[in-house]
Amino acid sequence: MVFYFTSSVVPTVYTIYMGKDKYENEDLIKYGWPEDIWFHVDKLSSAHVYLRLHKGQTVDDIPKEVLIDCAHLVKANSIQGCKMNNVNVVYTPWTNLKKTADMDVGQIGFHRQKDVKMLTVEKKVNEILNRLEKTKVERFPDLAAEKEARDREERNEKKAQIQEMKRKEKEEMKKKKELEELRSYSSLMKAENMSSNQDGNDSDDFM
């Protein structure tokens, strides 16, 4: 089971989701999207919360209000963190998550530590949690199938972009060739004019 939440604190709506337990976290780690940002309470056990960005966005484009929503959600779903103040929350792109065979279930590392960001939740804000709770939906998604569909769509988009690029290149080559032929024809016409003028004036005997 995966829990989905909707953050609508800014004009653009964002989807936030998390697994029910550490075993589902394994699937979320495995089948995450490049658009996903992973959240976790620093140095404490907590849920793995994911924010799905919109295409073209990066971790630096996340609105502050949405970051706060994710941080409160991950704090609230930490057995120890939910009882504490000034809790640090780490977040990083899904692509930066590192999973090796020797790690325990739900355990994760990072490829690049410098790509891990942090923010602090001073204290629990019920208004935020109550708003998010109202949007909560429980689903049983086929994460592998969803990831494959997303990747297939991206492959098709790239294929279409390449085809469009080739079409434009072909069009440019055609225009270039037509322009060269036009220039060549113009040069030819000028040469013909010059020779005909010479022929017309070369007649001293006529006078």
Residue pairs with C-beta under 8 A, 6 or more apart in sequence:
1 19
1 20
1 24
1 138
1 139
1 140
2 17
2 18
2 19
2 20
2 24
2 28
2 138
2 139
2 140
2 141
2 143
3 17
3 18
3 19
3 20
3 136
3 137
3 138
4 15
4 16
4 17
4 135
4 136
4 137
4 138
4 139
5 15
5 16
5 17
5 69
5 73
5 132
5 133
5 135
5 136
5 137
6 13
6 14
6 15
6 16
6 132
6 135
7 13
7 14
7 15
7 16
7 51
7 65
7 66
7 69
7 70
7 132
8 14
8 135
9 63
9 65
9 66
9 69
10 63
10 65
10 66
12 54
12 63
14 51
14 52
14 53
14 54
14 66
15 51
15 52
16 49
16 50
16 51
16 52
16 69
16 70
16 73
16 132
17 28
17 49
17 50
17 52
18 28
18 47
18 48
18 49
18 50
18 73
18 74
18 77
19 25
19 27
19 28
19 47
19 48
22 105
22 106
23 105
23 106
25 47
25 48
25 105
25 106
26 105
26 106
27 143
27 144
28 48
28 50
28 143
29 48
29 97
29 99
29 108
30 99
30 143
31 143
31 144
31 146
31 147
32 38
32 50
32 94
32 97
32 147
33 52
33 94
33 147
33 150
34 93
34 94
34 95
35 52
35 53
35 54
35 55
35 57
35 94
36 50
36 51
36 52
36 53
36 93
36 94
37 50
37 51
37 53
37 59
37 62
37 70
37 91
37 92
37 93
37 94
38 48
38 49
38 50
38 91
38 92
38 93
38 94
38 96
38 97
38 108
39 48
39 49
39 50
39 51
39 70
39 71
39 73
39 74
39 89
39 90
39 91
40 46
40 47
40 48
40 49
40 74
40 89
40 90
40 91
40 108
41 74
41 75
41 78
41 81
41 87
41 88
41 89
41 90
42 87
42 88
42 89
42 90
42 118
43 88
44 78
44 80
44 81
44 87
45 78
45 79
45 80
46 74
46 75
46 77
46 78
46 79
46 81
47 73
47 74
47 77
47 78
48 106
48 108
49 70
49 73
49 74
49 77
50 94
51 62
51 66
51 70
51 91
53 59
53 61
53 62
58 93
59 91
59 92
59 93
59 115
59 117
67 91
67 119
68 119
68 121
68 128
69 128
69 132
70 89
70 91
71 89
71 91
71 119
71 121
72 121
72 124
72 125
72 128
72 129
72 132
73 129
73 132
74 81
74 89
75 81
75 82
75 87
75 89
75 121
75 124
76 82
76 124
76 129
78 87
81 87
82 124
85 122
85 123
86 120
86 121
86 122
86 123
87 120
87 121
88 118
88 119
88 120
89 118
89 119
89 120
89 121
90 116
90 117
90 118
91 116
91 117
91 118
91 119
92 110
92 115
92 116
92 117
93 115
95 111
96 110
96 111
96 112
96 115
96 116
97 108
97 109
97 110
97 111
98 108
98 109
98 110
98 111
99 108
99 109
100 109
103 109
110 116
